[in-house]
Amino acid sequence: MTESDLLRRHRAVMPDWLSLYYADPIEIVRARGRHVTDSEGRTYLDFFAGILTNAIGYDVAEIRDAVQAQLDTGVLHTSTLYLIRKQVELAEQIAELSGIENAKVFFTNSGTEANETALLLATQYRRSNQILALRNSYHGRAFGTLGITGNHGWSASSLSPVKVSYVHGGYRYRSPFARFSDADYIAACADDLRDVLQTTTSGDVAALIAEPIQGVGGFATPPDGLFGAFKEILDEHGILLISDEVQTGWGRTGEHFWGMDAHGVKPDMMTFAKGLGNGLAIGGVVARGEIMDCLGANSISTFGGNPMSTAGAKAALDYLLDHDLQGNAAKLGDRLLAGLREIGDRHGVVGDVRGKGLMIGIELVHPGGTEPNPPAATVVLEETKARGLLVGKGGLHNNVIRLAPPMTLTDDEAGQALDILGEAIHAADR
């Protein structure tokens, strides 16, 4: 069966709103290292990693062996009604890595479910349904998380179980404070937070939830210290800080293990998913013990933290730590950022290059200004694919190329990607 045949069948039975990349979508059937191969036999260097999920890469022996060992027991599933050894071991490791005092961990199946859990905990703990979120944010596709998503392109419904107020800060490039210095930008956003608290809430807000770097929003990267300034204001009111680390966790930003660490604060809760499982479905919340334990009703998770996912995730996390992939992300991220900024200096279609570590966004504009240029992003997406490189696309205006390769990326592969991106951006600039 050809990819075109599969596409026809996909469109017949899958929702119209289920997005596919490329004019001719591809089916990935094999993978190894940082490369994937489609059903037509074409091989690509993967610079989006299943939306930042295949953080270690493909066909990693240590992860494969851990999953196979669990598979060999015949126990694929038990549920949280029973003890799960790898679940406990993984929770202990994450609690320690979090740096959160008296931390406890609850596992879910995805980042969306993790953020739903964090909203439940925060609103119950604070006895309030008021939430602060950032403009241009994205936290998932469920009912509650859609309600705190500050990006109209991903907001399928205006209905919400929580009352949300949005603040400035995450997306600097198009902010009214964009031309301010870092210090003045942070001060202006902090003043906005105070104003929002005074004008759009009744004061007893449950939490502020924030992505340290906005993922779907185009890898928008605020200045370091922004959330530290926010935390001082939140603490004055007893408001919790939730860090959505679904994309920024596990050392991907290079300089820190958690994205929020760049801001000099420890949140009350962190949510995580994606890279932890290296392709296995797992997410979760790590929070202060008294917050995690605030629920009075019974609760379980049928699939969250199951034996298969936690065995694979434990192996992936151990591999990441043992091989200092955070350090590799820092080193190669610096190289990619420097190379992309040089490319941007030569091409007016590049409005901004931003990010940290192996989490980089290229915002494309109409040359001579800052007007968003979604067609240029589409050209880059197609041109990179034609040259053997897979990248992502996003941003509020769908004009940002997103780069997030596996953290095992090599120096040679980084150079290859820069060459291809330079050619693709040149094509878009024409």
N, C-alpha and C positions, 0 to 999 in steps of 0.2 A: 504494500500500500504506500503511495506517495504522500508527501507532506500536504499537497494540495487536496488529496482525498480526505486525509485526516482533518484538515481545516474545514472542509464542507460538513463533515459529520459533527465536528465541534460546534459549529454555528447552528446546527439543527437542534442540538439538545442542551447546549450550555447557555447561560444568560447573556443577553446582548451587552450588559454592562461589565462583563468579565473581560478585562483588557488583554490584548495580545500585542507584543512588540512586532514591528517590521511589516512592510507591505506583503512580504511572503514569510509568515511565521515559521519557526523551526521547531523540530522535535529533537530534544537532546537524548541520546540513547547510550552513550558511553562517556566516561570521564576518567582522567588520571592527572594528578598534580594540580596544575592550574588550567588545564585544557579540557575542553568538552568537544564531543563529536556528534553531529546531527545524523538523522536517518538517511541523509543523502551522501554521507561519508565526508563531509566538510568539517575540519577541525578549527576551533577558535581558542584564543587566549581569553579566559573569562575574567572580566573586570567588574562584574556585578554580583557574582557568587550567590545566585539564588536570592537576591535582595539581601546581601550581607550575611546570609545564613551559612554558607559553606566556608566558614572562617578558616578552617585548617586546609582546605582543598579537597581533592577527590582521591578515593581509593587509598586511604591512609591505613597502613597495616595495623597500627595499635588500636584504632577505633573499630576497624573491621573485626579484629580478633576479640575485642570485648563484646561486641554485639553477637558474634558467632558463639562465644562461650555461654552467653545467656540463652541464646536460641537452642543450644545443645541441651540445656536443662529441661526443655519443653515448656517452660513457664514464660509465656509472653505477657501475661496479664494476671494481676490479682486484685487490684484496687486498694485504696487507702484504708480499707477495713482490716488490712493485714500489715504486718511489719514488712518493709522492703529494705534490705540491707544497703543496696547502692543508693537508694533515696536518702537514707539517713547519712551515709558517708558524704554524699554530694552536698546535702544541706549543711553539714558541719563545715565543709570547705568553703561554701559560699558565705555562710555567716561570718567566718573569720576574715575572708577577703573583703567583705563589705565595710568593715570598720565601724559598723553601727553597734551601739551599746546593747547588750543583752539581745542580740538579734535572733529572730526566728524566721523560718523559710516555709513558704507554701508553694508547691509546684502546680503549674497549669499546663495547657497544651499549646499556648501561643502568647504573643505579646498582647494581643487584643484582650484575651481572657485575664492576663496578668493585670492589665490596667483596669479592667472591670473589678477585679478583686481589690485593687488599691482604692478605687472609689468607694466600694462597699465598706472597707475598713475605715477610711477617713471620715465618711459621713456618719458612721455608727459611733466612732470614737468621739467625734466632736458634736454629735447630735445636731447636725446641720446639713442641709442639702446644697449649700452654696460652695461653688468651686471657682477658683481662679485658673485661667489657662492663658497661653500666649497666642497672639495673632500668628497666623501661618503655621499653626501646630497640626500634628496628626498623631492620634493615639490608638487607632483601630477602627474596625468596621461594625462593632456591636452597638446596641442601642445607647448605652451610657457613654461609650467612647466616641461615638459620632457627635454626641452632645458637647464634647469638650474639644472638638476638632475645629481649629480656626482657619480652615481653608475650604472655600465654597466648592471647589472641585471635588472634594471628598466628603461633603456633607449631604448625604442622601435624604436627610429628614431634619426639619427644624424642631421636632419633638424631642424631649429629653427628660430623664428622671431627675436631673439636677439643674440648678439655676447657675448659669455660667456667666462670668464677667471676664473679658479679655484685656490683657495688658500688652504694652509694647516691650520689645527687647530682643526677640529671637532673630528677626530678619532685618539686619542692619542696612543692607544695600539700598532698599527702597523706603527706609524709615524716614519720617520727617526730621530725625536727628542724625541722619547718615553722615553729614559733614562735620559732626562734632568730634572732638578728641575722645579717646577711650574714656577718660575720667568724666568728661562732660556728658557723654552718651549714657554712661551708667547713672550719673546723677539725674539726668532727664527721665530715664526709664523708672528710676526709683520714685521720683516725684509723681510720675503717672500712676504707679502702683498705689501710692498713698491717696491720690485723687480718686481712683477707681474704688478703693475701699470705702471712701467717704461718700461717694455719690451713687454707686450702683449696687451696693450691698447693705445689709442690715448690721454689718459688723462682725457677726459670729460665723465667719467663713470657715469651712472645714479644712481646705488645703489649696495650695497652688501646685499644679502639676506642670512639669516642664521637661522638654528634651534638651540636654546640654548642647547638642547640635541638632537642628531640625532636619529629619531624614527626608520624608516625602516632600517637605517644604524646600528641598533643593540644597541640602547640606549647609543651610544658613548657620553661621557661626558667630555668636555674640562675643564681645571682648571678655577676657578672663576677669573675674571679679563681679560680674553682673549679678549672679545668683547669690553671691556673698552679701551684696548690698540688699538684695531682696529678702534674704533670710533674716537680717536684722529687723526689718519692718514686720515680717511675718511673726517673729518671736514676740514682738510688742503686743500682738493680738492673740497669741497662742495658736496661730495657724500652722498646720503641718506643711512640710515641703516634700513632695514626691518627685523623685528624679526618674524619668522614663529613659532607662538605659538599654532599651531593646536594640538600638543600633550602635550606641556609643560604648557599650560595655565590653569587658574582656580584653582591654588593652588596645582596641582598634585605633584610638586616637594617638597612640604612641607615647605621649608624654605622661599619661596617667592610665591606671587600670580602669577607672570609672570616669566618665566624662565630667561629672559634677565636681570631681577633685580639682579641676582647673580653677574652680571658684572659691576654694578655701573653706568649704563647708561640708558637713555630713548631713545628708537629708534624713528625714524620719523614716522614709520608705524608698526603696528602689525597685523598679520592675525590670525584668530581663527576659530574653528569649533568643531568637535567631541564632547567633554564633555559638551559643553554648552547646547546642546539639549537633552542630556541623551537618545539618540536614534532617536530623531526627526531630520530631515534634515535641518541643519542651519549652516552657516559659515559667515564670514565677515571680513572686514578691519576696523580698527580704525587708523586714521591718523591726522596729523596736518591739520587744516582747509584749509590753502592755498594750500596744496598738494591735498586734497580731492576735492577741488573746481577748479582744474586746467583744467578740461576737458571742451572744448568749444562746443562739439557736444551734441545733445540730447541723453539721455540714461534712461533706466528704468530697472527694474527687474520684470519679470512676477511672479516668485515664491519666490524669495529671500525675507526673512522677512515676510512671509505670516502670517495671523492671527493665524493659528494653531501652526506653529512652534515657533512664538514669545511668544504666551501664555504659551506653555510648557517650553520654554527656560527661560522665566522670573521666572517661578515657580522653575525650577531646580537651577538657580543661587541664588535665595532667600534661597532655602533649604540649598545649599552649604555654604552660608555665615552664616545663622542662626545657623547651627550645627557645625561650625568651622571644616569643613572637611579638610581644609588645615592643621590644627593642628593634626588631626587624621592621615593624610598622613605622616607628619613628624615623629610622634611617631612610627607608625607601620612600616614605611619605615626603620627607624633605626633598629628596631628589625629584619626585614627581611634581611637587608644588613649584620648585624652582624652574623645572623644564617647561611646565605649562604656563607659567608667568612670562617666560621668554617668548613662547609661542603667542601668548596674548598681546605682548607688546608689538608684535608684527601684524596683528590682525584686528581691525576695528570691530569685528563681530563679537569679540570677547569683551564683555563688560566687567566681569569679576571672576577671579580664581580664588577659592577659599577652602577652608577645611583644616583638618589636623590628621596626621598619620595617614592611614589608608582609608580615608573618608573625605573625598575631595569633590567639590562642585565647580562646574564651569558655567557661568551664567552668560547666555548669548543675547546680544542686543542688535538693534539696527545701528550700523556704524555712524559715528558722529553724535550719539546720544545714549540714552539709557532705556529707550523703548524696547519692551520685551520682543524677542524674535523667535517664536515657536517654530516657524518653518526651518530656521537654521539648525535648531536642535534636532529636528527630524532628519535633515541632511546628514548631520554628524552621526546620528544613530545608524543610518543606512550605510554611510560610507565606511564607518569603522567595521561594521559587519562584513561588508564586501572585501575588506582587507584582512579579515580574520581576527577581529577583536569585538567582544561583546561588552557594551556599556549600558548604563541605566539612564533614565530621563525622568524629570520631575520638576518641582518648583511650583509656586503659586500660579505662574503663567505657562507652565509646561515648556519652559525655555532653558532648563538647566540640565547639563549632562552630569550624571552622577557616577563616580568612580569608587569602587569598593572591592578590590580583588581579595582573594584569600590572603591571609596574613603570612603564609609561607612563600609569598612572591619572591622571586630572585631578582638580582640586579640586572641580568640580561633581559628578563621579561619586562622589567620596568622600562628599559631602554627601547625595547620593541614596541611597547604600548605608546611611548612618547612619539616615536616615529610615525606610527599609524594615526595618532590623534592630531599630529601636526598636519599630515596630509588631508585628513578629514575636515579639520577646521579651515584649512586653506580652500578646500572645495566649497565649504559653506560661505566663506568670505567672498567668493566670486559671485 
